[in-house]
Amino acid sequence: MADKRDYYEVLGLSKGASDDEIKKAYRACVKKYHPDLHPDDKECEEKMKEANEAYECLSDPDKKAKYDQFGFAGVDPSYGAGGGGGFGGFGGFGDMGDIGDIFSSFFGGSSFGGRSSNPNAPRRGQDIQTYATIDFMDACNGKKVDIKVNRTESCPDCGGTGAAAGSSAETCSECRGTGYVKTAQRTPLGMISSQRPCTRCGGKGKVITNPCSKCHGSGRVSVAKTVTVTIPAGIDDGQTLQVRGQGHSGANGGPNGDLHVTIQVRPDPIFERDGYDIRTEVPITFTQAVLGDEIEIPCIDGKGKITIAEGTQSGTIFRIRGKGVKRLNRSDRGDQYVTVNVEVPKNLNKNQKELLKKFEESLGEGNYNKRKSFFDKVKDILKSDI
């Protein structure tokens, strides 16, 4: 884990980036590395996983605060184990040689101030980060999707013990089952006692002499699973769902981790989402704009109607209450905003052009309020320049 890239670097951000900047950068990564755009490209797949992990941390205010203060050690307790990163930001107390032994003798372990943890205690399994791409309408209305994940589970052959059937782990003869061995060292301060994890059993206190052939003594195996996830109506692009207990299995009887599914929503050719509101554009004819009409418009749950008043101008926006997206975990919905655009007719024949000219000649300035107002302002400007 020591070679992991900084989460801000992964998303191309500076430390302290805002929530909007983080979300924008993540979406850019999705567009650049999404597996749908690069099928069978392992490098893009890994970069997408890396971006998912970074976004999952930085989009959570609590995790982000811990990461900003302590780095990876603040969000992953197992980070730096056995490496030079050591204890947070204190310069590597986790691997100090003789100095570490001195601290160990006073504080009962190598954790600088806390007793050594029990290697056989129950440990929670790691979380799994993945993504699911859904259609725009599925995000609006909700849907159940099947997601394939590879996760570790307790080995079915040995029941998670790591020992072959008919055998069991033996107490380590080196540490006598404690997981640690004590040593004494002469120093200028006198004889100093310390304890280190047992190298023979890896600190577990037990040794498997006849390992399970399926899991090779680890007690866990990788399994491909299909998890059905319920996408709630109203979910938005970039939001992450947490499915409890569907992550990697725990160790020593510990609970499973969780599955985090980041949702990516495909754009729709007609509708555009604005929070919980829906925006769409509808073309109307010149005659409908002039004379008025009642027209049918598309909605995310079917059809609706709006009344076009006489003299409606291109770009006029109509609001339909309660026709937007359902709010998450609530029963109310946003609104739909419909922009009407007047379509100017093309490819007129000679007779149509003549009729249109006669119609135009029959109109006066009173029929064009905006035009009249504009040229009145032009006249005022020209007079002021004389």
ChimeraX attribute file (.defattr): number of C-alpha atoms within 10 A of each C-alpha:
attribute: neighborCount
match mode: 1-to-1
recipient: residues
	/A:1	10
	/A:2	12
	/A:3	5
	/A:4	10
	/A:5	12
	/A:6	15
	/A:7	25
	/A:8	19
	/A:9	12
	/A:10	20
	/A:11	23
	/A:12	14
	/A:13	16
	/A:14	12
	/A:15	11
	/A:16	13
	/A:17	12
	/A:18	13
	/A:19	13
	/A:20	10
	/A:21	14
	/A:22	21
	/A:23	19
	/A:24	14
	/A:25	18
	/A:26	24
	/A:27	19
	/A:28	14
	/A:29	20
	/A:30	20
	/A:31	13
	/A:32	14
	/A:33	20
	/A:34	21
	/A:35	18
	/A:36	12
	/A:37	12
	/A:38	13
	/A:39	10
	/A:40	10
	/A:41	13
	/A:42	11
	/A:43	12
	/A:44	19
	/A:45	17
	/A:46	13
	/A:47	18
	/A:48	23
	/A:49	17
	/A:50	19
	/A:51	22
	/A:52	25
	/A:53	17
	/A:54	21
	/A:55	24
	/A:56	20
	/A:57	17
	/A:58	24
	/A:59	19
	/A:60	11
	/A:61	11
	/A:62	11
	/A:63	16
	/A:64	21
	/A:65	16
	/A:66	17
	/A:67	19
	/A:68	16
	/A:69	13
	/A:70	14
	/A:71	17
	/A:72	21
	/A:73	19
	/A:74	17
	/A:75	17
	/A:76	13
	/A:77	9
	/A:78	11
	/A:79	19
	/A:80	18
	/A:81	15
	/A:82	11
	/A:83	12
	/A:84	14
	/A:85	18
	/A:86	19
	/A:87	18
	/A:88	17
	/A:89	12
	/A:90	9
	/A:91	12
	/A:92	15
	/A:93	19
	/A:94	20
	/A:95	19
	/A:96	15
	/A:97	9
	/A:98	13
	/A:99	10
	/A:100	18
	/A:101	23
	/A:102	19
	/A:103	19
	/A:104	23
	/A:105	16
	/A:106	14
	/A:107	16
	/A:108	17
	/A:109	22
	/A:110	25
	/A:111	18
	/A:112	16
	/A:113	12
	/A:114	11
	/A:115	12
	/A:116	17
	/A:117	10
	/A:118	12
	/A:119	16
	/A:120	14
	/A:121	12
	/A:122	13
	/A:123	16
	/A:124	19
	/A:125	22
	/A:126	20
	/A:127	20
	/A:128	19
	/A:129	19
	/A:130	19
	/A:131	18
	/A:132	16
	/A:133	16
	/A:134	18
	/A:135	13
	/A:136	22
	/A:137	19
	/A:138	17
	/A:139	23
	/A:140	24
	/A:141	16
	/A:142	17
	/A:143	15
	/A:144	11
	/A:145	15
	/A:146	12
	/A:147	14
	/A:148	13
	/A:149	18
	/A:150	13
	/A:151	21
	/A:152	20
	/A:153	21
	/A:154	23
	/A:155	21
	/A:156	13
	/A:157	17
	/A:158	23
	/A:159	15
	/A:160	20
	/A:161	23
	/A:162	27
	/A:163	26
	/A:164	22
	/A:165	14
	/A:166	7
	/A:167	15
	/A:168	18
	/A:169	17
	/A:170	15
	/A:171	17
	/A:172	20
	/A:173	13
	/A:174	16
	/A:175	20
	/A:176	14
	/A:177	18
	/A:178	19
	/A:179	24
	/A:180	23
	/A:181	16
	/A:182	12
	/A:183	11
	/A:184	12
	/A:185	12
	/A:186	9
	/A:187	10
	/A:188	6
	/A:189	7
	/A:190	8
	/A:191	10
	/A:192	18
	/A:193	16
	/A:194	23
	/A:195	18
	/A:196	16
	/A:197	20
	/A:198	20
	/A:199	13
	/A:200	16
	/A:201	20
	/A:202	14
	/A:203	21
	/A:204	21
	/A:205	24
	/A:206	22
	/A:207	21
	/A:208	20
	/A:209	14
	/A:210	17
	/A:211	21
	/A:212	23
	/A:213	13
	/A:214	17
	/A:215	21
	/A:216	16
	/A:217	21
	/A:218	17
	/A:219	24
	/A:220	25
	/A:221	16
	/A:222	14
	/A:223	14
	/A:224	11
	/A:225	14
	/A:226	12
	/A:227	14
	/A:228	12
	/A:229	17
	/A:230	13
	/A:231	20
	/A:232	19
	/A:233	19
	/A:234	23
	/A:235	24
	/A:236	21
	/A:237	19
	/A:238	20
	/A:239	14
	/A:240	22
	/A:241	18
	/A:242	15
	/A:243	18
	/A:244	12
	/A:245	16
	/A:246	20
	/A:247	24
	/A:248	25
	/A:249	25
	/A:250	20
	/A:251	21
	/A:252	16
	/A:253	15
	/A:254	13
	/A:255	17
	/A:256	21
	/A:257	21
	/A:258	20
	/A:259	24
	/A:260	21
	/A:261	23
	/A:262	21
	/A:263	20
	/A:264	23
	/A:265	20
	/A:266	14
	/A:267	14
	/A:268	11
	/A:269	8
	/A:270	12
	/A:271	18
	/A:272	16
	/A:273	18
	/A:274	15
	/A:275	12
	/A:276	19
	/A:277	19
	/A:278	22
	/A:279	19
	/A:280	18
	/A:281	17
	/A:282	16
	/A:283	13
	/A:284	18
	/A:285	14
	/A:286	18
	/A:287	15
	/A:288	17
	/A:289	20
	/A:290	15
	/A:291	12
	/A:292	16
	/A:293	16
	/A:294	11
	/A:295	13
	/A:296	12
	/A:297	14
	/A:298	15
	/A:299	19
	/A:300	17
	/A:301	12
	/A:302	8
	/A:303	10
	/A:304	13
	/A:305	12
	/A:306	14
	/A:307	11
	/A:308	20
	/A:309	14
	/A:310	13
	/A:311	15
	/A:312	19
	/A:313	15
	/A:314	15
	/A:315	14
	/A:316	12
	/A:317	15
	/A:318	15
	/A:319	14
	/A:320	17
	/A:321	12
	/A:322	13
	/A:323	22
	/A:324	25
	/A:325	27
	/A:326	23
	/A:327	18
	/A:328	14
	/A:329	9
	/A:330	9
	/A:331	7
	/A:332	13
	/A:333	17
	/A:334	19
	/A:335	19
	/A:336	25
	/A:337	20
	/A:338	22
	/A:339	17
	/A:340	21
	/A:341	19
	/A:342	20
	/A:343	14
	/A:344	10
	/A:345	9
	/A:346	6
	/A:347	7
	/A:348	10
	/A:349	8
	/A:350	9
	/A:351	9
	/A:352	10
	/A:353	12
	/A:354	12
	/A:355	11
	/A:356	13
	/A:357	11
	/A:358	10
	/A:359	10
	/A:360	10
	/A:361	9
	/A:362	9
	/A:363	10
	/A:364	9
	/A:365	10
	/A:366	9
	/A:367	11
	/A:368	11
	/A:369	9
	/A:370	11
	/A:371	11
	/A:372	14
	/A:373	11
	/A:374	10
	/A:375	11
	/A:376	11
	/A:377	11
	/A:378	12
	/A:379	10
	/A:380	10
	/A:381	11
	/A:382	9
	/A:383	9
	/A:384	8
	/A:385	6
	/A:386	5
